[in-house]
Amino acid sequence: MDRLKIHPLIFAVGFGLYNYEDTPLTYIVGFALCYVLIYVVRESVRWYSVSYRLEDTAVETESGIFDRQHRVIPYDRIQESSVVQNGVDSFLGIANVSCETAGSSKESELELRYVGIEEAERIQDRLGNGSKVSTEEEKLYRLRSAMLFARSVLSSHPKHLFLAISIAMSIIFSPAWLSDFLTPTLPASLVNGHFTVEKFLVVGGATVVGAWGVGVIQSVLEFHDTSVEFRDGEIHQSGGLVWHYSNDIPLDNVQLLRVSTNPLQNAFGFARLTVESAGAADFDIWPARTPVIPLGNRSEVEEIAGTIIDHDDPEFERPPKRMRRRLATRYLIALVLLSFLLYAAQFVWSGFPVPWLLPLVGVPFALVAAHVQWRYRSVAIGDDYLAVRNGILVHSEFIVPLANVQSVSKSQSILQRRFDLATLSVETAASLLSAGTRATDFDTETVEMIYETVQDSSGEVAPRTETRRVVEPEQGNR
């Protein structure tokens, strides 16, 4: 049930059988049962083929039916480990155990499914510190009920909103076949295949509110009873109501921190904290990238961040004001190009009204966005850390220890050269969040100073060009 997914191709086949004339219902049921049976057989074979053994210094696994794979993962190479239970797992008393190493990219380095919950917790302790039990604990944070409610209500829930916008657009600009399908459930004025203000307000508003409500419910289930503590040199996070999870990140493996807040959370003085290690696989399991602190008072979140990575109050420096002109120019060029493309689309879809002037309404918003982005964007360099602030709606502050910097680079685009600006990019082993550690549109001299400081502190040496002299052979030796 956990692995079962309705792929677009399967949905298209089922939808086609449903609409095919005189198709018996038993055919559709049989098709669905065969599809489920494939997953049952696949997961049963997978469970049968996977075995693991916990040694004194490493975990060993064997997997595969025809091509057997033997893997040894030393405990000291593990960046973080997780135990996750979804609703079905909680009911059955099983869990999923996974761990990441610095080499993880697209999938977990180790994933053990269908493990008993007690065994899963024992495995997590061994993966985290190589010992059987944890002895030292220090409570850092617990999400109170009032803060959980605030976290759920004051979040934007972007995944649900994106899905809602997709559904709304398909209804607002619904073609004929979709109009016929939706007509029995919606008024004809909302599914007539043409863009109207009524459709935009009613359908768009209803889907956004519905998606936000679903996001609120999921947030409550996800972050219920969240707690964070230090346990034997590790950050241990646990929580969840229907879906329970626990995550361990050794302090030595922490690559960077992110303190972030959206406009609603910022208005109430709230923020959230995300901790990133070198293990940065792209998980299908949702809790793997959840914030360590889902929501808290900003002062409390910053204090905990200072406990994890020691840094004093940084003195931030804003980019020069000419940065606003560069951003405004870039945004205006994008709006004009979008308007031009919509205007050209009128000749492709003749008879279909295309609001090609609509992007120009965003001109005032582009100017405001350029100012807001300039106002919050800033950078600070300390003795052993780099702090970068970015964002327009979601404000993020990244704290990067200079010792964890893998590479540093500086660049200039055409517009940046015009305004004497430059961009500093810092890369760490935490690939998912390293994209935010960019100091963009700062004065060239400031970027050069930070670039040299980061190089000196991280031990990175600028590449040298090796020159070789080619000696021409004598005439008689050719």
N, C-alpha and C positions, 0 to 999 in steps of 0.2 A: 504493500500500500504506500510505503514511503517513496519507492522508486518509480511508481506508476505515473506516467506523464502523458497527457493528451497532446501529441505532436500535431502540428498543422496538417500534415499529410493524412494522418488518421482521422482528424476532424473532418477534412474535406471528403474522404471516402464515406464516412458515416453520414455526413450531410447529403452526399450524393445518393446513397441508398435510401435515405429518408424521403427524398424528393422524387426518386425514380417511380414511375407509374407501376402500380400493382405489386410493389415489393412487400412481401409478407414481413410482419414484425419479427418473426422468428429468425429471419436472415440477419437482421440488425443485432438481435440479442446474441446469436451465434458468433457474429463477427466480433462483438465486444468481449465475449467469453474467450475466444481464441487470442485476442490481444492481451487480455489479462493473463492467460495461461503462459504466454511467451515470457512475461515478466516473472511469473512464479518459477518457471524452469530456470531462467537465467540467474535469479537471485539464489535459488537452491544450489545450483552448480557453483556459484561464487562462494557461498558459505562453506560448502564441502571442500573447496580447493584452498582455502586460506587457513594457515596455522601460524602461531606465534610462540616465541619463547623469550622470557625475560632472564637475561644473564646478569652477571655482577656489574658489567661495564657497558652493556649494549643490549638492544632488543633485536631479535632475529625473526624474520618472517619468511614464509614460503607461500607462493601463490601460483595459480595457473593450472590448467588441465593438461594441455598438450605441450606448451612451452612453460616449464616450471622455472620460477624466478626465486632466487634466494637473496635476501637483502639483510645487511647488518647496519644498524644505525646506532652509533655511540651516544650515550646519554648526554655527554658534554657538547654534542653538536646540535642538540635540539634547541630551537629558539623559543617555541611555545607549544603547549599541548591543550587540547580541548576535549570535554565530554559533553555530548549533546543528546537530548531526548526530545522528540516531537510528541504530539498527542498520542499516537499509536504506541510509540516506545514506552511512554509513561504507563500506559494501560497494561502493557505486556511485561514491564519491569526490565527492559533492555535499554541499551544506549549505544552511541557511536563514539569511538575514541579516535582522535586524529592528532598528528603532531607535524610540525613544520621545521625544516632546517633552512639554512641560508641558501640552499640550492632549490628550494621549492619555488615553482613558478605558476603552472597552470592547475596543479592538483596537489593534494596533500602528500607529503613524503611517506606517511603511514596512515592508513585508515582501516580500522577494525570495526565492522558492523555487527550488530546482533550480539553484543556482549552484555552479560548481566550487570546491573548497575553497581553492585558492590565490587565486582571484578574490574569494572571500568574505572572506578575511583582508585583502586589499588594500582592499576596500570598507570593512571595519570600521575600518582605519587612517584612511581619508579621512573617514569619518563622525565619528570620535572627535576628530580635531584638524585636519582639513583639509589635512594633509601626506601625503606618499606613504609615509614610513617613520617609525618611532619611533627616537629616538636615546638617550634617557636611561632607564635601568631601575634599580630598587632592589627587591631581593627583600624581601618582608615575611613570607611564611608559606609553608610547604609541609606538606601533610598526610602524616605518616609512616604506615607500614603499621600499627603498633600503635595509633595514634590512629584510623585508619580502622576497624579492628576494634572499638575502643571506641565509636566513633560509631554503627556499625551495630547493635551489641548493646544499647547503653544508650538507644536511641531508642524511642519508643512507636509510631511509624509510624501515626498516626491515620487516614489514608485507608484503609489496609488493614484496620485494626481496625473502622472503621465498616462497611466492606463485609462483614467477617466477622460482625459482630453482626447485620446485616440478614439474612444467610443463616441464621445460627443461630436467629433469631426466627421466620423463615419455616418452619423445620423443627420447632421446639419447639411452635409454635402452628399446625402445618400443617393445612390443610383436607383434605377427603376426596380431591380430585383430585390434590393434591400428595402425599398419602400413598400413593396407588396408583402414582404415578410413581417415588417413592423406595423403595418396598418391595423391589424386586429388589436394591437395593444396600445398604440399611441394615436392621438388625433391626426387626421389627414393633413392638417396645416403644418404639422411638424415633420412629416415624412413625404413631402411633395417633390423631393429631389432638387429643390432650389434653396439658395441662401436667403434667409429672411432674418430680420432683427428679432422676431418672436422666437424663432428656433434657436438663435444664438443665446438669448437670455434664459429661456426656459430649459432647454436641453443642457446648455453649458453649465448653468447654475446648479441644476439638479445633480448632474454627474459629479461636479466638483464637491458639492456638499456631501453626497453619498460616499465618495472616495475618501474624503477627510474623516467621516465617521468610521469607516472601516479601518483607517489608519490609527484612529484613537483606540479602537478596541484591540488591534494588534499590539500597539505600544504598551497597553496595560498588561496584556498577556506576556509580552516579551520581557519587560523590565520589572515585573512584580518581585518584590523582596530581593532586589539587587543589593549585594554587599561586596566590598572590596577590602582586602586585608593583605598584610605582609606575612608570608609564610616561608620560613627558611630561605630567605633571599629571593623570593618570588612574589610577584603580584598575583594574587588569587582573586578571581572574580566569579561570582555565581549569582544565579537568579532565574526568573521565569516562573510562570504559573502552569499553563498547559504544556508549554515547551520549556524544559529545564536545561540549563547549560552551566558549565563551569570551565574557566579558562585560566591557565597558568603561564605567566611570562617571567622568566628570570630577569632580575634587574640588570645583570651584566649584558643582556641581549637587547635592551631597549635602545632603539635607534633614534627615535624622535618622539616628541609630544605635539599634540594639536589641541589648543583651547579654542573652541568655536561657539558661536551663538548666532541665532537669526534675529531679525528685527523685533519680534514679539518677546523672545526670551531676553534680549538685550534691554528692552524697555523695563522689565521687572528685575534687572540685575542678575540674571541667570546665565550660566554657561555650561558646557559639557567638555569632557576630557577624553581624548583618544590616545592610546599608547600603541606604538607600532614597533614590531621587532623585525628581524631580518627574514623571518618566515612569513612570506606574503603570498601564499597561494590563493588563487581565485576559487573560493568555495561556492558550492551550491547551498550549503547549510547557512541559514541567515545569521546565527549569532556570532559567526567567526570574526566579523569586523564591527561588532557593536562597540559603542563607547564604553570605556572603563567607568567613567562617571556619566550616567545618562543625563543628569541635570542636577545642578546645585548652585548655591550662591557663588558668584564669581570669585569673591575673596577666598572661599573654602576650596574651590577648584584650583585656583592659582597656588594655594598653600600645598595642596596635595601634589601638584605638578612640581613644585620646588622640592618636595620630599623625594620624588622619583628621580629627577635630574636637578642637581644642585645648581641654581642660578640666582643671582641677585636681581633686583628690580632694574630691567634694562632701560637705557635712555634711547628712545626711538628717534630716528631722523626721517622726516618726510622727504619725498622726492621734490624737485623744484616745481614751481607753479606752471612752467611751460609744458609739463607733462599733461596737464588738463587739455591744452590745445591739441596735443598729439592724439590723445584718446578721443576727443570730440571729433577730430578730423577723420579718424578711422571709423567711428560709429556712423557719421554722416555719409561717408562713402558707401558703407554697407547698406544703409537705408535707401540710398539712391539706386544702387545696383538692384536691390530687391524690387523696388518700384518699377524699374525698367524691365525686369524679367516678367513681372505680372502684366505689364502693358503688352509685352510681346506674346504672352499666353492668350490674349484675346483673339489673336489671329489663328491660333491653333484650335481653341475651343470656341468656334464661332457660335453665337447665340447664347453662350453661357456668360452671365455677367461676372467679370473679374474686378474686384475693388483694388485697382492698381495704385490708387492714391493713398490707400490705407497705411502703407509703411511710413509715409511722410508725417503722419500724426505722431510718430515716435521721435520726431526731432527734438522737442523740448525735453523728453525723457532721456534722450541721449546726452544732452548737455548736463542734466542733473546727474546722470550716472557717472559721467566723467569727473564731476566735482566730488561726488561721494567716494569714488574709487581713489582719487588723489588724497582725500582727507584721511582715509583709514590706512592706506598703504604706507608702510614704514619698515625700517630695518634697524637692527641694533647688533653690535658686535661686542662681545665680552672677552674675558681672558681665555675661557675655554668653551664658549658656546656662541651660536648665531641664532638670533631671533628675527623672524620675518612675519609681517602682517599683510594679509591680502583679503580681497573680497569686496563685493558690492552689497548684496543682500545678506549673505552668510559671511560673517567676519571670522577669520581664522588666524590664530597666532601659532606659529610653528617654533618650537625650541629644538635646536639640533646641537648636540655636543660636537665640537670640532674634531675630537678624536674619532668620531664615527663617519666623517666625511670620506666618501670613496673617490669622488672627483669633483672638481670645481671648474667652471668655464664662464667666459664672458662673451657677449655677442652684441651686435648692433644691426638693426634693420635699416631700410632706406629712410623711413620717417624718423627713426631714432638718430641717425647721423645728421639729419636736417636740424634737429633740436638739441644736438650734443648730449644725447642720453644713451644709456646702455643697460643691459640686463645681466644679472649675475645668477647663474644656475648652480645649485648644490645638489649632489646626488649622494644618497646613502644606500645601505643595503635594504632599506624598507622601500621597495619600489612603488607600492600603492600610494603612499603619501608624499614621496619625494617630489612629485610634480608640483606641490604647493610651495616648496621651498625655493621660490624664484623671486629675486628682488628686481622687479621690472621697472624701467623708466626712471632710473636714478642718474644723478650727475655722473659723468664719465670718471671724474677724479674720485668720487666716492666709491664707485664700483671697483676701480683699480686698487684703492686702499684696502677694501674688504677682501678682494681677490688675493692680494699678497698676504694678508693676515691669515686667511683660511689655509692657504698653501703652507705657510710656515708652521701653523699649529697642527695641521693634519699630517704633516710630513710628506705631502705630495710634492714632487719635483717636476718642474716644467720640462716637457720633452725637449731633448736636444737633437739637433740635426747632425748626423755623422757625415763628415766629408772625407772622401777618399780620392787620392790622386791616382789617375790611371797612367801607367808608364807604357809608352809606346815601345814595342820591341824594335831592336835594331834591324836594319834593312836585310842583313844576312840571315837573321833568325826567323824571318816571317814564313 
